[in-house]
Amino acid sequence: MAGLYAWFVETTNEYLPEVIASIPQPRREANELSARRIVLHSLLFLATIATTTLTGAAWPLLGEASSILGVYKTIITSATAGDFGPLLPGIAFSFTLLIILAAHEFGHYFACRYYGIRATLPFVIPAPPIPLTPFGTFGAVIRIKEPITTRRALFDIGIAGPLAGFALALPASIIGLLIAHGVTPPAAGAEGTLSYNDPLLFIIIQKLLGLPKWIDWNPIYWAAWATLLVTALNLFPVGQLDGGHVVYAIFGPTMHKWISRLTFLAVATLAVVSFVLYRSPIWFLWTVVLLFLLRVGHPPTFTNEPLGKGRIALAAAAAIAFILAFMPFPITIS
């Protein structure tokens, strides 16, 4: 019996590599672009430039027109007459927003390229302009087309996007706050006042530079605010969000599952508190997203190699970025 086993092992070691090599492999079109894909990316990008520019141009005019249609009529009429002044805030907003979103997604993309993992270029997703959405875009995504098999690759791909996006959102935040004009705070007890509250990063910058707490809208500020919100949401340690990838790579599947569940419960609690205190439904929407991610789960990796001190330091940096970007009550209604 032992001789038969030895013969089997020897034969397998000799011929198995040849058998595997003879199996047809899928064509590795890893990051090559077809003409159809180029057209799709281009159309989505151009549409998003249009919707974000219109949104950014509309924001400063909201108080000057009797209706939102009047706002867009002013923008279009001025542009057709050769006056592009009303469009300039929209251009600044669109440029800043899309550059930061692109940095986030290309962080993921180039990390995939480094590990030889097939991934698409970023898809930028347009959204209806204000009043239907506040930013004119649903963000950007890439599609990773094959499994991530090692924890190091999973960690690097997951963390590259948020850190790249935050690296550009930081100077945008400083510029946006520096050029902002101070305004009189709303009267105490005023009913129906909609407020967009600032992340900790903005508060620290305002304190360090002696800037006013209550400021008027400007396009750079708004783009930085939006992208910090996106960064914080992506860093939630749930499912296949960027933060979920990082937690899975560090702690493994069991801890990832429990951290995801505890985070979901915390967000669900925050949703109730936010609605009771400020009539804001935003966290209910995110709770639904997190519930879906919990049901989908996280695909396994197949190696458990140590991440090393450098990656742990990057994880700490991502945790700090999350704390600085997170807003417990981003939108409140008095």
C-alpha positions as CSV (number, residue, x, y, z in Angstrom):
1,M,0.0,0.0,0.0
2,A,2.8,2.4,0.9
3,G,4.5,1.6,-2.5
4,L,1.2,2.4,-4.3
5,Y,1.0,5.7,-2.4
6,A,4.6,6.6,-3.3
7,W,3.9,5.8,-7.0
8,F,0.8,8.0,-6.9
9,V,2.6,11.0,-5.4
10,E,5.6,10.7,-7.8
11,T,3.3,10.4,-10.8
12,T,1.2,13.3,-9.7
13,N,4.2,15.6,-9.1
14,E,5.5,14.7,-12.6
15,Y,2.4,15.1,-14.7
16,L,0.0,17.3,-12.8
17,P,1.7,20.6,-13.8
18,E,1.5,19.6,-17.5
19,V,-2.2,18.8,-17.1
20,I,-2.9,22.1,-15.5
21,A,-0.9,24.0,-18.2
22,S,-2.9,22.2,-20.9
23,I,-6.3,23.6,-19.5
24,P,-7.4,26.6,-21.6
25,Q,-7.1,29.7,-19.4
26,P,-9.4,32.7,-19.7
27,R,-8.1,35.5,-21.8
28,R,-6.5,38.1,-19.5
29,E,-7.9,41.3,-20.7
30,A,-7.0,42.6,-17.3
31,N,-7.1,46.4,-17.8
32,E,-7.4,46.6,-21.5
33,L,-10.2,48.9,-22.9
34,S,-12.5,48.0,-25.7
35,A,-13.9,50.8,-27.9
36,R,-17.3,50.2,-26.3
37,R,-15.9,50.5,-22.8
38,I,-14.0,53.8,-23.7
39,V,-17.3,55.3,-25.0
40,L,-19.1,54.2,-21.8
41,H,-16.5,55.7,-19.5
42,S,-16.4,58.9,-21.6
43,L,-20.2,59.4,-21.7
44,L,-20.5,58.8,-17.9
45,F,-17.7,61.2,-17.2
46,L,-19.1,63.9,-19.5
47,A,-22.5,63.5,-18.0
48,T,-21.1,63.8,-14.5
49,I,-19.2,66.9,-15.4
50,A,-22.5,68.4,-16.6
51,T,-24.6,67.4,-13.5
52,T,-22.0,68.4,-11.0
53,T,-21.3,71.7,-12.7
54,L,-25.0,72.5,-12.8
55,T,-25.4,71.6,-9.2
56,G,-22.4,73.7,-8.1
57,A,-23.7,76.7,-10.2
58,A,-27.2,76.4,-8.7
59,W,-26.2,76.4,-5.0
60,P,-25.2,80.1,-4.7
61,L,-28.3,81.2,-6.6
62,L,-30.9,79.3,-4.5
63,G,-31.8,82.4,-2.5
64,E,-32.0,84.7,-5.4
65,A,-34.7,83.0,-7.6
66,S,-38.3,82.2,-6.8
67,S,-37.9,78.5,-7.9
68,I,-35.2,76.0,-8.9
69,L,-36.4,76.3,-12.5
70,G,-35.6,80.0,-12.2
71,V,-32.1,79.2,-11.0
72,Y,-31.4,77.0,-14.0
73,K,-33.0,79.5,-16.4
74,T,-30.6,82.1,-15.1
75,I,-27.6,79.9,-15.5
76,I,-28.5,78.8,-19.1
77,T,-29.6,82.3,-20.2
78,S,-26.4,83.8,-19.0
79,A,-24.2,81.1,-20.6
80,T,-26.0,81.4,-24.0
81,A,-25.4,85.2,-23.8
82,G,-21.7,84.7,-23.3
83,D,-21.8,85.4,-19.5
84,F,-20.2,82.4,-17.8
85,G,-20.0,84.0,-14.4
86,P,-22.9,82.0,-12.9
87,L,-21.2,78.8,-14.1
88,L,-17.8,79.5,-12.5
89,P,-18.8,78.2,-9.0
90,G,-20.1,75.0,-10.7
91,I,-16.9,74.5,-12.6
92,A,-14.8,74.9,-9.4
93,F,-17.1,72.5,-7.6
94,S,-17.1,69.9,-10.3
95,F,-13.3,70.0,-10.8
96,T,-12.5,69.7,-7.1
97,L,-15.1,67.0,-6.4
98,L,-14.2,64.9,-9.4
99,I,-10.4,65.1,-8.8
100,I,-10.8,63.9,-5.2
101,L,-13.2,61.1,-6.2
102,A,-10.9,60.1,-9.0
103,A,-7.9,60.0,-6.6
104,H,-9.9,57.6,-4.4
105,E,-10.9,55.2,-7.1
106,F,-7.5,55.3,-8.9
107,G,-5.9,54.4,-5.6
108,H,-7.9,51.2,-5.7
109,Y,-7.2,50.7,-9.4
110,F,-3.4,51.1,-9.2
111,A,-3.2,48.9,-6.2
112,C,-5.0,46.2,-8.3
113,R,-2.6,46.8,-11.1
114,Y,0.4,46.3,-8.7
115,Y,-0.9,42.9,-7.7
116,G,-1.9,41.9,-11.2
117,I,-5.6,41.8,-10.4
118,R,-8.0,42.6,-13.2
119,A,-10.1,45.7,-12.5
120,T,-11.9,48.3,-14.6
121,L,-11.1,51.9,-14.8
122,P,-13.4,54.0,-12.5
123,F,-17.0,54.5,-13.5
124,V,-18.1,58.0,-12.5
125,I,-21.9,57.9,-11.9
126,P,-23.9,61.1,-12.7
127,A,-27.0,62.0,-10.6
128,P,-29.8,64.5,-11.1
129,P,-28.7,68.0,-10.1
130,I,-30.1,69.9,-7.1
131,P,-32.8,69.7,-5.7
132,L,-32.9,65.9,-6.3
133,T,-29.4,65.3,-5.1
134,P,-27.0,67.8,-3.4
135,F,-23.9,66.9,-5.3
136,G,-24.9,65.9,-8.9
137,T,-23.2,62.6,-8.6
138,F,-23.6,59.2,-6.9
139,G,-19.8,58.9,-6.7
140,A,-17.4,56.6,-8.6
141,V,-16.7,52.9,-8.5
142,I,-14.4,50.4,-10.0
143,R,-15.2,46.7,-10.6
144,I,-12.6,44.2,-9.4
145,K,-13.0,41.3,-11.8
146,E,-11.2,38.5,-10.0
147,P,-10.7,37.3,-6.4
148,I,-8.2,39.0,-4.1
149,T,-6.4,35.9,-2.7
150,T,-3.9,37.4,-0.1
151,R,-4.5,39.5,2.9
152,R,-1.7,41.9,2.0
153,A,-3.3,42.6,-1.4
154,L,-6.7,42.9,0.2
155,F,-5.3,45.4,2.7
156,D,-3.4,47.5,0.1
157,I,-6.3,47.6,-2.3
158,G,-8.8,48.5,0.4
159,I,-6.8,51.2,2.1
160,A,-5.3,52.9,-1.0
161,G,-8.6,54.6,-2.1
162,P,-9.5,56.3,1.2
163,L,-6.0,57.5,1.9
164,A,-5.5,58.9,-1.7
165,G,-8.9,60.6,-1.5
166,F,-8.2,62.1,2.0
167,A,-4.8,63.3,0.9
168,L,-6.5,65.6,-1.7
169,A,-9.6,66.4,0.5
170,L,-7.3,67.8,3.2
171,P,-5.8,70.7,1.1
172,A,-9.3,71.3,-0.5
173,S,-10.7,71.7,3.0
174,I,-8.1,74.2,4.0
175,I,-8.6,76.3,0.8
176,G,-12.4,76.0,1.1
177,L,-12.4,77.3,4.7
178,L,-9.8,80.1,4.0
179,I,-11.9,81.6,1.1
180,A,-15.2,81.3,3.0
181,H,-17.1,84.3,4.2
182,G,-18.4,84.4,7.7
183,V,-22.2,84.7,8.2
184,T,-24.6,85.5,11.0
185,P,-25.7,82.3,12.7
186,P,-29.4,81.4,12.4
187,A,-31.7,82.7,15.2
188,A,-32.1,80.3,18.1
189,G,-35.3,78.3,17.8
190,A,-35.8,79.1,14.1
191,E,-38.1,76.4,12.7
192,G,-37.2,74.4,9.5
193,T,-33.6,75.5,9.3
194,L,-31.6,73.0,7.3
195,S,-27.9,72.8,8.4
196,Y,-25.0,70.9,7.0
197,N,-22.7,70.3,10.0
198,D,-19.0,70.1,9.7
199,P,-16.6,67.2,10.3
200,L,-14.0,67.3,13.0
201,L,-11.3,68.2,10.4
202,F,-13.1,71.5,9.5
203,I,-13.5,72.4,13.2
204,I,-9.8,71.8,13.8
205,I,-8.8,73.9,10.8
206,Q,-11.1,76.7,11.9
207,K,-9.7,76.7,15.4
208,L,-6.0,76.6,14.2
209,L,-6.4,79.4,11.6
210,G,-8.9,81.5,13.6
211,L,-11.6,81.2,11.0
212,P,-15.3,81.9,11.6
213,K,-17.5,78.9,12.6
214,W,-20.6,80.0,10.6
215,I,-19.7,80.5,6.9
216,D,-21.3,81.0,3.6
217,W,-21.4,78.3,0.9
218,N,-18.5,78.1,-1.5
219,P,-17.7,75.4,-4.1
220,I,-14.4,74.2,-2.7
221,Y,-15.8,73.9,0.8
222,W,-18.8,72.0,-0.5
223,A,-16.6,69.6,-2.6
224,A,-14.4,68.9,0.4
225,W,-17.4,68.4,2.6
226,A,-18.9,65.9,0.2
227,T,-15.7,63.9,-0.3
228,L,-15.0,63.7,3.4
229,L,-18.5,62.3,3.9
230,V,-17.8,59.7,1.2
231,T,-14.4,58.9,2.8
232,A,-16.0,58.3,6.2
233,L,-18.8,56.1,4.8
234,N,-16.3,54.0,2.9
235,L,-14.2,53.5,5.9
236,F,-17.0,51.9,8.0
237,P,-15.7,48.4,8.9
238,V,-18.6,46.5,7.4
239,G,-18.7,43.9,4.6
240,Q,-16.9,44.8,1.4
241,L,-16.6,48.5,2.1
242,D,-13.0,49.8,2.1
243,G,-12.9,49.7,5.9
244,G,-14.3,46.2,5.8
245,H,-11.5,45.0,3.6
246,V,-8.9,46.5,6.0
247,V,-10.5,44.9,9.1
248,Y,-10.7,41.5,7.3
249,A,-7.1,41.7,6.3
250,I,-6.0,42.6,9.9
251,F,-8.2,40.4,12.0
252,G,-9.5,37.7,9.8
253,P,-13.1,36.5,9.0
254,T,-14.4,35.8,12.5
255,M,-13.5,39.2,13.9
256,H,-14.6,40.9,10.7
257,K,-18.1,39.4,11.0
258,W,-18.5,40.6,14.6
259,I,-17.1,44.0,14.0
260,S,-19.4,44.4,11.0
261,R,-22.4,43.4,13.1
262,L,-21.5,45.8,16.0
263,T,-21.0,48.6,13.5
264,F,-24.4,48.0,12.0
265,L,-26.0,48.1,15.4
266,A,-24.2,51.4,16.2
267,V,-25.3,53.0,12.9
268,A,-28.9,51.8,13.4
269,T,-28.9,53.4,16.9
270,L,-27.4,56.6,15.4
271,A,-30.2,56.6,12.8
272,V,-32.9,56.6,15.5
273,V,-31.1,59.3,17.6
274,S,-30.5,61.5,14.5
275,F,-34.2,61.3,13.5
276,V,-35.6,61.9,16.9
277,L,-33.3,64.9,17.7
278,Y,-32.9,66.4,14.2
279,R,-35.5,64.9,11.9
280,S,-32.7,63.7,9.6
281,P,-33.3,60.3,7.8
282,I,-29.8,60.0,6.3
283,W,-28.5,57.3,8.6
284,F,-31.6,55.2,7.9
285,L,-30.5,55.1,4.3
286,W,-27.0,54.0,5.3
287,T,-28.4,51.4,7.6
288,V,-30.2,49.7,4.7
289,V,-26.9,49.7,2.7
290,L,-25.0,48.2,5.6
291,L,-27.7,45.5,6.1
292,F,-27.3,44.5,2.4
293,L,-23.5,44.3,2.8
294,L,-23.9,42.1,5.9
295,R,-26.1,39.7,4.0
296,V,-23.6,39.5,1.1
297,G,-20.6,38.9,3.4
298,H,-16.9,39.1,2.5
299,P,-15.1,36.7,0.1
300,P,-12.3,34.7,1.7
301,T,-8.6,35.1,1.2
302,F,-6.3,32.1,1.0
303,T,-3.1,33.2,2.8
304,N,-2.6,34.5,6.3
305,E,0.8,36.2,6.0
306,P,1.6,38.9,8.5
307,L,0.9,42.5,7.4
308,G,3.9,44.1,9.0
309,K,4.4,47.2,11.0
310,G,4.1,49.5,8.0
311,R,0.6,48.4,7.1
312,I,-0.5,48.6,10.7
313,A,0.7,52.2,10.7
314,L,-1.3,52.8,7.5
315,A,-4.4,51.3,9.2
316,A,-3.9,53.8,12.1
317,A,-3.7,56.6,9.6
318,A,-6.9,55.4,8.0
319,A,-8.6,55.3,11.5
320,I,-7.4,58.9,12.1
321,A,-8.8,59.9,8.7
322,F,-12.1,58.3,9.6
323,I,-12.3,60.2,12.9
324,L,-11.5,63.5,11.2
325,A,-14.0,63.0,8.3
326,F,-16.9,61.4,10.2
327,M,-20.0,63.5,10.9
328,P,-22.4,61.9,13.4
329,F,-25.1,64.4,12.3
330,P,-24.2,65.6,8.8
331,I,-27.6,67.1,8.1
332,T,-30.0,68.5,10.7
333,I,-33.4,70.2,10.6
334,S,-34.3,72.4,13.5
